[in-house]
Amino acid sequence: QKTAPDPLAIYEDYSFAGQPPSPFIMLAKHILSVTANLASCEHLFSTFSTTLMKLHNQLGTCTLQSLAELKMHIHDQQLQKGVKDQIK
């Protein structure tokens, strides 16, 4: 079978039995466990851009940031619940 090797399993092979993993191996496991996904970041910038355009800079920076974070939080909750409607 053609399967890609698991990088975390490879680092586990380099550790000694009964010994805690070295700081390098712990760092590698931490970095490799992060999922690379820009969709949520791009969605946040899109939401912030839309909010900024609609309000024509009439609100303060803190209020705009809070509003964008609130929209993103609601969007995440809807994704967890499986709601398909879009917040505008």
Residue frames as qw, qx, qy, qz and C-alpha x, y, z in Angstrom:
[[0.000, 0.888, 0.460, 0.000, 0.00, 0.00, 0.00],
 [0.373, 0.391, -0.034, 0.841, 1.12, 3.51, -0.72],
 [0.389, -0.848, -0.360, 0.002, 0.64, 5.42, 2.50],
 [0.180, 0.770, -0.279, 0.545, 2.38, 8.50, 3.77],
 [0.554, -0.090, -0.659, 0.501, 4.43, 7.99, 6.93],
 [0.399, -0.857, -0.306, -0.110, 3.12, 9.46, 10.15],
 [0.317, 0.654, -0.360, 0.585, 5.66, 12.12, 11.24],
 [0.530, -0.623, 0.319, -0.478, 4.63, 11.81, 14.89],
 [0.988, -0.134, 0.077, -0.021, 5.26, 8.06, 14.83],
 [0.719, 0.478, -0.244, 0.441, 8.72, 8.65, 13.36],
 [0.028, -0.686, 0.399, -0.608, 9.64, 10.99, 16.21],
 [0.803, -0.438, 0.227, -0.335, 8.36, 8.44, 18.73],
 [0.964, 0.157, -0.120, 0.179, 10.76, 5.88, 17.20],
 [0.459, 0.576, -0.347, 0.581, 13.67, 8.19, 18.05],
 [0.436, -0.662, 0.320, -0.519, 12.84, 8.32, 21.76],
 [0.269, 0.253, -0.897, 0.241, 14.29, 5.86, 24.26],
 [0.634, -0.437, -0.593, -0.236, 12.01, 3.45, 26.11],
 [0.619, -0.545, -0.447, 0.347, 11.41, 4.55, 29.69],
 [0.352, -0.198, -0.041, 0.914, 12.89, 8.00, 29.06],
 [0.253, 0.784, 0.351, -0.445, 10.89, 11.18, 28.64],
 [0.633, 0.613, 0.280, 0.380, 11.05, 12.60, 25.12],
 [0.467, -0.124, 0.000, 0.875, 13.71, 15.20, 24.44],
 [0.124, 0.642, 0.226, -0.722, 12.68, 18.88, 24.18],
 [0.124, 0.312, -0.587, -0.737, 13.26, 18.69, 20.41],
 [0.114, -0.226, -0.935, -0.248, 10.87, 15.76, 20.04],
 [0.011, 0.604, 0.651, -0.460, 8.29, 17.49, 22.25],
 [0.122, 0.561, -0.105, -0.812, 8.57, 20.63, 20.09],
 [0.130, 0.121, -0.784, -0.595, 8.25, 18.58, 16.89],
 [0.050, -0.410, -0.910, 0.034, 5.13, 16.83, 18.24],
 [0.057, 0.645, 0.401, -0.648, 3.62, 20.19, 19.20],
 [0.146, 0.473, -0.351, -0.795, 4.31, 21.76, 15.80],
 [0.145, 0.028, -0.876, -0.460, 3.15, 18.72, 13.81],
 [0.025, 0.443, 0.864, -0.236, -0.09, 18.48, 15.78],
 [0.189, 0.549, 0.146, -0.801, -1.24, 21.92, 14.58],
 [0.539, 0.510, 0.645, 0.185, -3.61, 21.70, 11.63],
 [0.164, -0.209, 0.275, 0.924, -2.74, 24.10, 8.84],
 [0.144, 0.656, 0.717, 0.189, -5.97, 25.83, 7.88],
 [0.149, -0.060, 0.005, 0.987, -6.38, 29.42, 6.76],
 [0.148, -0.529, -0.679, -0.487, -10.12, 29.28, 6.13],
 [0.369, -0.753, -0.500, 0.218, -11.10, 30.59, 9.57],
 [0.360, -0.445, 0.027, 0.820, -8.52, 33.39, 9.39],
 [0.077, 0.139, 0.525, 0.836, -9.70, 34.41, 5.91],
 [0.236, -0.647, -0.683, -0.242, -13.32, 34.28, 7.07],
 [0.379, -0.683, -0.347, 0.519, -12.51, 36.57, 10.01],
 [0.229, -0.272, 0.230, 0.906, -10.82, 39.13, 7.74],
 [0.057, -0.354, -0.673, -0.647, -13.76, 38.95, 5.34],
 [0.318, -0.718, -0.617, 0.053, -16.24, 39.49, 8.19],
 [0.360, -0.587, -0.145, 0.711, -14.19, 42.38, 9.55],
 [0.168, -0.022, 0.435, 0.885, -13.95, 43.95, 6.08],
 [0.159, -0.544, -0.694, -0.445, -17.72, 43.71, 5.57],
 [0.378, -0.736, -0.475, 0.300, -18.40, 45.19, 9.01],
 [0.347, -0.413, 0.059, 0.840, -15.93, 48.00, 8.40],
 [0.070, 0.187, 0.546, 0.814, -17.48, 48.88, 5.05],
 [0.241, -0.640, -0.680, -0.263, -21.06, 48.87, 6.34],
 [0.411, -0.764, -0.370, 0.333, -20.34, 51.04, 9.35],
 [0.377, 0.795, 0.044, 0.473, -18.14, 53.54, 7.46],
 [0.497, 0.176, -0.444, 0.724, -15.69, 53.86, 10.34],
 [0.352, -0.660, -0.068, -0.660, -18.33, 55.33, 12.66],
 [0.847, -0.522, -0.086, -0.062, -17.49, 52.91, 15.46],
 [0.239, -0.805, 0.543, -0.014, -14.30, 52.69, 17.46],
 [0.417, 0.446, -0.789, -0.071, -11.62, 50.09, 16.82],
 [0.174, -0.133, 0.884, -0.414, -12.49, 48.15, 19.97],
 [0.642, 0.286, 0.387, -0.597, -16.17, 47.98, 19.04],
 [0.670, 0.506, -0.393, -0.376, -15.38, 46.82, 15.49],
 [0.231, 0.368, -0.894, 0.111, -13.04, 44.14, 16.80],
 [0.359, 0.020, 0.774, -0.522, -15.62, 42.94, 19.32],
 [0.702, 0.394, 0.110, -0.583, -18.31, 42.85, 16.63],
 [0.575, 0.484, -0.620, -0.227, -16.11, 40.82, 14.27],
 [0.052, 0.246, -0.926, 0.281, -15.20, 38.37, 17.06],
 [0.533, 0.151, 0.565, -0.612, -18.86, 38.01, 18.02],
 [0.734, 0.442, -0.184, -0.482, -19.84, 37.24, 14.41],
 [0.427, 0.427, -0.797, -0.023, -17.04, 34.65, 14.19],
 [0.199, -0.122, 0.856, -0.462, -18.11, 33.04, 17.47],
 [0.675, 0.287, 0.328, -0.595, -21.73, 32.80, 16.29],
 [0.654, 0.499, -0.459, -0.335, -20.54, 31.37, 12.96],
 [0.190, 0.342, -0.906, 0.165, -18.47, 28.70, 14.77],
 [0.421, 0.050, 0.722, -0.547, -21.45, 27.75, 16.94],
 [0.730, 0.410, 0.039, -0.545, -23.66, 27.43, 13.87],
 [0.507, 0.473, -0.703, -0.162, -21.08, 25.20, 12.19],
 [0.062, -0.190, 0.918, -0.342, -21.03, 22.95, 15.25],
 [0.529, 0.256, 0.579, -0.565, -24.83, 22.73, 15.20],
 [0.387, 0.197, 0.804, 0.406, -24.90, 22.15, 11.45],
 [0.278, 0.800, 0.342, -0.406, -26.82, 25.34, 10.60],
 [0.600, 0.283, 0.454, 0.595, -26.36, 26.29, 6.95],
 [0.114, 0.945, 0.280, 0.125, -27.68, 29.87, 7.05],
 [0.561, 0.229, -0.109, 0.788, -25.19, 32.68, 6.70],
 [0.249, -0.768, -0.338, 0.483, -24.98, 35.65, 9.06],
 [0.409, 0.562, 0.236, 0.679, -24.97, 39.00, 7.26]]
